[in-house]
Amino acid sequence: MRMPASWQGRLRIPAIAAPMFLVSNPKLVTACCQSGVVGTFPALNQRTTAGLVEWLETLNATLTDKDAPYGVNLIVHKTNPRLQADLEQVVKHKVPLVITSLGAVSEVVDAVHSYGGVVFHDIVNQRHAEKAAKAGVDGLIPVAAGAGGHAGVVNPFALVPEIRSIFDGYIALSGCISSGRGIAAARALGADFAYMGTRFIATQEANAADAYKQMLIDAGSADIVYTAAISGIPASFLRASIVKAGLDPDNLKPKSEINLGEELDAAKAWRDIWSAGQGTAEIRDIPPAAELCARLVREYEQTCKALGSGG
């Protein structure tokens, strides 16, 4: 299992619980980390930088060097007014993993490297991968077809080898991974980690409405709509939630511009219309996160054993 030196001996499986807007919180992150899975959350899940500081202090006081490391997602986009202030607190509190989105900037990477942190950047194609590699990131997160949230359209069987051909850092594959078998498949494909979002929405700790979690259980892959009309950036949403919001999933009006500062403040695109990936097909319960992690460990180990691999 290839990973940063500071993570050695702390992960039970090569998996990262992705940072999900409005959904991820310290309870979910803590449960994952204490179960040997990297837990993460978006900085913007706290409405202020002061609130972010409270979460960072809580996690640093709760987690130990025996637990898996935790991570914070920063939106590196000109319309995010909090980037600089949040980055300063990330550096001050020495967050182990920083996940950057919508912009790979060497200044951010250098700031995290200054205290020994690691930077992963999410991408959807090879061009984005090349730009992030030039910025000096430690890892890339190829968000493949079928992933929840902001996602790409390239099949993982094409995307991972393509990225690996130009990048020798860590790769965390995102897209339709909801089981330990999926984690093993990501490793077999050449990724170092599996990056799992939708599966962790359907946990007891996740900050999602009960109706949202039930909708995940009821949905299959055909119930996911991929569109840029909701947030201005192509993303995957539950068809039923679009209908519930009074919109026609098959006739959505295009959104002309991206303003993350406005969108993330109002949060209507994500609070009222719920994101999910095609991995909903495997979600059939809402367990505590620790129970889910234990299940993922069992499935991963059984799959590796069946394939004759030590993981």
C-alpha positions in Angstrom: 0.0 0.0 0.0 1.8 3.2 -1.2 1.1 6.3 0.8 2.9 9.4 2.3 5.4 8.5 5.0 3.5 10.2 7.7 0.5 8.0 7.0 2.3 4.7 7.4 0.7 2.3 9.9 -2.4 4.5 10.3 -4.7 3.3 7.5 -6.5 0.0 7.5 -7.5 0.3 3.9 -6.4 2.7 1.1 -9.6 4.8 1.2 -10.5 8.4 1.6 -14.0 9.6 2.5 -14.4 12.6 0.2 -15.3 16.1 1.4 -19.0 16.6 0.6 -20.5 20.1 0.7 -23.0 20.5 3.5 -22.7 16.8 4.4 -19.3 16.2 5.9 -18.7 17.2 9.5 -16.3 16.5 12.4 -18.4 13.5 13.7 -18.2 11.8 10.3 -14.5 12.7 9.9 -13.6 11.4 13.4 -15.5 8.1 12.9 -13.7 7.5 9.6 -10.2 8.4 10.9 -10.6 6.3 14.1 -11.7 3.4 11.8 -8.5 3.6 9.6 -10.1 5.6 6.7 -9.0 9.1 5.8 -11.8 11.5 6.7 -12.2 14.9 5.1 -14.6 17.9 5.0 -14.9 21.1 2.9 -13.7 24.3 4.7 -16.9 26.0 3.5 -19.0 23.6 5.5 -18.5 26.1 8.2 -20.0 29.5 7.3 -17.1 31.5 8.7 -13.3 31.0 9.1 -13.8 31.3 12.9 -16.1 28.2 12.6 -13.5 26.4 10.6 -11.0 27.1 13.4 -13.4 25.4 15.9 -13.6 22.3 13.8 -9.8 22.2 13.3 -9.2 22.5 17.0 -11.7 19.8 17.8 -10.2 17.3 15.3 -6.6 18.1 16.4 -7.7 17.5 20.1 -9.6 14.3 19.3 -7.5 12.4 16.8 -4.1 10.9 17.6 -1.1 9.8 15.4 -2.6 6.3 15.6 -5.7 7.3 13.7 -5.9 7.9 10.0 -5.0 11.5 9.0 -7.8 14.0 8.2 -8.1 16.4 5.4 -9.7 19.8 4.5 -11.0 20.7 1.0 -10.2 24.3 -0.2 -12.0 25.7 -3.2 -9.2 27.5 -5.1 -11.3 29.7 -7.3 -11.3 33.5 -7.7 -15.0 33.7 -6.6 -14.2 32.0 -3.2 -13.7 35.1 -0.9 -12.5 33.0 2.0 -9.6 31.1 0.4 -6.7 33.1 1.9 -8.2 33.3 5.4 -9.0 29.6 5.4 -5.6 28.7 4.1 -3.9 30.6 6.9 -5.8 28.6 9.4 -5.1 25.3 7.6 -1.4 26.2 7.8 -1.6 27.3 11.5 -3.3 24.1 12.5 -1.1 21.9 10.3 -3.9 20.0 8.5 -2.3 16.7 7.3 -4.1 16.6 4.0 -5.4 19.5 1.9 -7.6 18.7 -1.1 -7.8 21.5 -3.6 -10.6 22.0 -6.2 -11.2 24.3 -9.1 -7.7 25.6 -9.4 -4.2 24.2 -8.8 -2.0 27.0 -7.4 1.7 26.6 -6.5 1.4 29.2 -3.7 -1.2 27.0 -1.9 0.9 23.9 -2.4 4.0 25.6 -1.0 2.1 26.8 2.0 0.9 23.3 2.9 4.3 21.8 2.2 5.9 24.4 4.6 4.7 22.4 7.6 4.9 18.9 6.1 1.3 18.7 4.8 0.2 16.8 1.7 -1.8 18.3 -1.2 -4.2 16.3 -3.5 -6.0 18.0 -6.3 -9.1 16.8 -8.1 -9.2 16.7 -11.8 -11.4 15.4 -14.6 -9.0 15.1 -17.6 -5.3 14.9 -18.5 -5.0 18.6 -19.2 -6.0 19.4 -15.7 -3.7 16.7 -14.4 -0.8 18.3 -16.2 -1.5 21.7 -14.7 -1.8 20.3 -11.2 1.4 18.3 -11.6 3.3 21.5 -12.6 1.9 23.2 -9.5 3.7 20.6 -7.4 0.8 18.6 -5.9 1.5 15.3 -4.2 -1.5 13.5 -5.5 -4.3 13.7 -8.1 -7.9 12.7 -7.7 -9.3 11.7 -11.1 -13.0 12.2 -10.8 -14.3 9.7 -13.4 -17.6 9.3 -15.1 -20.5 8.5 -12.7 -19.0 10.2 -9.7 -21.1 12.4 -7.5 -20.6 16.2 -7.1 -18.5 18.0 -9.7 -17.5 15.1 -12.0 -16.0 14.3 -15.3 -17.1 12.1 -18.2 -14.0 9.9 -18.8 -14.2 6.2 -18.0 -11.8 5.3 -15.2 -10.2 2.5 -17.3 -9.0 5.3 -19.6 -8.5 8.1 -17.1 -6.2 6.4 -14.5 -3.7 4.9 -17.0 -3.6 8.2 -18.9 -2.8 10.2 -15.8 -0.3 7.6 -14.6 1.6 8.0 -17.8 2.4 11.7 -17.0 2.3 11.6 -13.1 4.2 9.4 -10.7 2.6 10.9 -7.5 -0.4 9.4 -5.6 -3.7 8.8 -7.4 -7.0 8.6 -5.6 -9.7 7.4 -7.9 -13.2 8.8 -7.6 -16.4 7.5 -9.2 -19.0 4.8 -8.3 -17.0 3.2 -5.5 -19.3 2.0 -2.7 -17.7 -1.2 -1.5 -14.4 -2.8 -0.4 -14.5 -4.6 -3.8 -14.6 -1.2 -5.5 -11.5 -0.1 -3.4 -9.6 -3.3 -4.5 -10.7 -2.6 -8.1 -9.3 1.0 -7.9 -6.0 -0.4 -6.7 -5.9 -3.0 -9.5 -6.5 -0.2 -12.0 -3.3 1.6 -10.8 -4.7 4.0 -8.2 -3.2 4.2 -4.7 -6.5 5.1 -3.0 -10.2 4.9 -3.6 -12.0 8.2 -3.1 -15.6 7.6 -1.8 -18.3 10.2 -1.4 -21.8 9.1 -2.0 -21.5 5.9 0.1 -20.7 8.1 3.2 -23.7 10.3 2.7 -25.8 7.3 3.7 -24.3 7.0 7.2 -25.8 8.1 10.5 -23.2 10.8 11.2 -23.6 12.5 7.8 -25.2 15.9 7.9 -27.9 15.0 5.3 -31.7 15.0 5.6 -33.3 11.6 6.3 -35.2 12.0 3.0 -31.8 12.5 1.2 -30.4 9.3 2.7 -33.5 7.3 1.8 -33.4 8.7 -1.7 -29.9 7.2 -2.0 -31.2 3.8 -1.0 -34.1 4.0 -3.4 -31.9 5.2 -6.4 -30.1 3.2 -9.0 -27.5 4.4 -11.6 -30.3 5.6 -14.0 -31.6 8.0 -11.3 -28.5 10.2 -11.6 -28.6 13.4 -13.7 -25.3 14.9 -14.9 -25.8 18.6 -15.7 -24.1 22.0 -15.4 -27.5 23.7 -15.1 -27.6 23.5 -11.3 -24.3 25.0 -10.2 -22.7 26.2 -13.5 -20.2 23.3 -13.4 -21.0 19.8 -14.6 -22.1 17.7 -11.6 -24.2 14.7 -10.7 -27.6 15.0 -8.9 -30.4 12.8 -7.9 -33.2 13.0 -10.4 -35.9 12.7 -7.7 -34.5 15.7 -5.8 -34.6 17.8 -9.0 -38.3 16.9 -9.5 -39.0 17.6 -5.8 -37.5 21.1 -6.3 -40.1 21.8 -8.9 -37.8 21.4 -12.0 -37.9 19.2 -15.0 -34.7 17.1 -15.1 -35.0 16.8 -18.9 -35.4 20.5 -19.5 -33.1 22.4 -17.2 -32.1 25.9 -18.1 -28.4 26.4 -18.5 -26.5 28.5 -16.0 -24.5 31.2 -17.7 -21.8 31.9 -15.1 -20.0 30.5 -12.1 -20.0 32.4 -8.8 -19.0 30.1 -6.0 -19.1 32.9 -3.4 -22.7 33.5 -4.1 -23.6 29.8 -4.6 -21.9 28.5 -1.6 -23.4 31.2 0.6 -27.0 30.5 -0.5 -26.3 26.8 -1.0 -29.6 26.3 -2.7 -28.1 24.2 -5.5 -26.9 21.7 -2.9 -29.3 22.0 0.0 -32.5 21.7 -2.1 -31.1 19.6 -5.0 -29.1 16.6 -3.7 -25.9 15.3 -5.3 -25.0 11.7 -5.7 -23.0 9.4 -8.0 -24.0 6.3 -9.8 -22.6 4.3 -6.9 -26.1 4.6 -5.4 -26.8 1.2 -7.0 -24.9 -0.5 -4.1 -26.3 1.6 -1.2 -29.0 -0.2 0.7 -28.6 0.9 4.3 -27.6 3.8 6.6 -25.1 2.4 9.1 -22.9 4.2 11.6 -19.7 5.3 9.8 -17.6 3.0 11.9 -19.7 0.0 10.9 -19.5 1.0 7.3 -15.7 1.3 7.5 -15.4 -2.1 9.2 -17.5 -3.6 6.4 -15.3 -1.9 3.7 -12.2 -3.4 5.5 -13.7 -6.9 5.4 -14.7 -6.7 1.8 -11.4 -5.2 0.7 -9.4 -7.9 2.6 -11.6 -10.7 1.2 -11.3 -9.4 -2.3 -7.5 -9.0 -2.1 -7.2 -12.6 -0.7 -9.4 -14.0 -3.5 -7.2 -12.2 -6.0 -4.1 -13.4 -4.3 -2.9 -10.0 -3.3 -1.8 -8.7 0.1 -3.4 -5.3 -0.6 
